[in-house]
Amino acid sequence: MPEPAIATDDRPEAVIAGTLSLMSCYVQHPVAVYAERVAANLDRMTRLPVLSAELRSICFRLSARWQALRDHADARAQAREEVADARRLH
């Protein structure tokens, strides 16, 4: 079954909101796919001319960090490590 298409909305608000949502997903479930999508969104933000040069620069550096998180999450998955979720649900 093919993967669902990822939205390509380049409105800054949509990209930022989606990125923040994906970051929240990664905190709950630190898997490579979330980190990869965060990195891709941050990379996309580096090319949004409506954002300041300073913000685009920060997004560029953060994208590299999220790629490293993706690599780390991928290595954990390959090693079949489980990530303990110690959050209290009440």
C-alpha positions in Angstrom: 0.0 0.0 0.0 1.5 3.4 -1.0 2.3 5.9 1.7 -0.1 8.9 2.0 1.0 12.0 0.2 2.6 14.7 2.5 1.0 18.1 2.2 3.1 20.7 0.5 1.5 23.8 1.9 4.2 26.4 2.0 2.3 29.0 4.0 4.7 29.8 6.9 1.9 29.3 9.4 1.1 25.9 8.0 4.7 24.7 7.9 5.5 26.0 11.4 2.3 24.5 12.9 2.9 21.2 11.2 6.5 21.2 12.4 5.5 21.9 16.0 2.9 19.2 15.9 5.5 16.7 14.5 7.9 17.7 17.3 5.2 16.9 19.8 4.7 13.5 18.1 8.4 12.8 18.3 8.5 13.6 22.1 5.7 11.0 22.6 7.1 8.5 20.1 10.8 9.1 19.2 10.8 7.3 15.9 12.8 8.2 12.8 9.8 9.2 10.6 8.8 12.0 12.9 12.3 13.4 13.1 12.8 13.1 9.4 9.6 15.1 8.7 10.6 17.7 11.2 14.0 18.0 9.5 12.3 18.3 6.1 9.9 21.0 7.3 12.8 23.0 8.8 14.7 22.6 5.6 11.6 23.8 3.7 11.4 26.9 6.0 15.0 27.8 5.0 13.5 28.5 1.5 10.5 30.6 2.5 11.4 34.2 1.5 8.8 35.7 3.9 10.8 34.5 6.9 13.7 36.6 8.1 17.3 35.6 7.2 17.9 35.0 10.9 15.0 32.6 11.3 16.0 30.8 8.0 19.5 30.4 9.4 18.2 28.9 12.7 16.0 26.5 10.7 19.0 25.4 8.7 20.9 24.5 11.8 17.9 22.9 13.5 17.3 20.8 10.4 20.8 19.3 10.7 20.1 18.5 14.4 16.8 16.8 13.6 18.6 14.7 10.9 21.0 13.6 13.6 17.9 12.7 15.8 16.5 10.8 12.9 19.7 8.8 12.5 19.8 8.1 16.3 16.1 6.9 16.2 16.8 4.8 13.2 19.8 3.2 14.9 17.6 2.4 18.0 15.0 0.8 15.8 17.6 -1.3 13.9 18.9 -2.5 17.3 15.3 -3.2 18.3 15.6 -0.9 21.4 12.4 0.1 23.0 12.0 3.6 24.3 10.4 3.6 27.7 7.5 6.0 28.2 7.6 7.0 31.8 4.9 9.7 31.5 2.1 9.5 34.0 -1.3 9.4 32.3 -3.2 10.9 35.1 
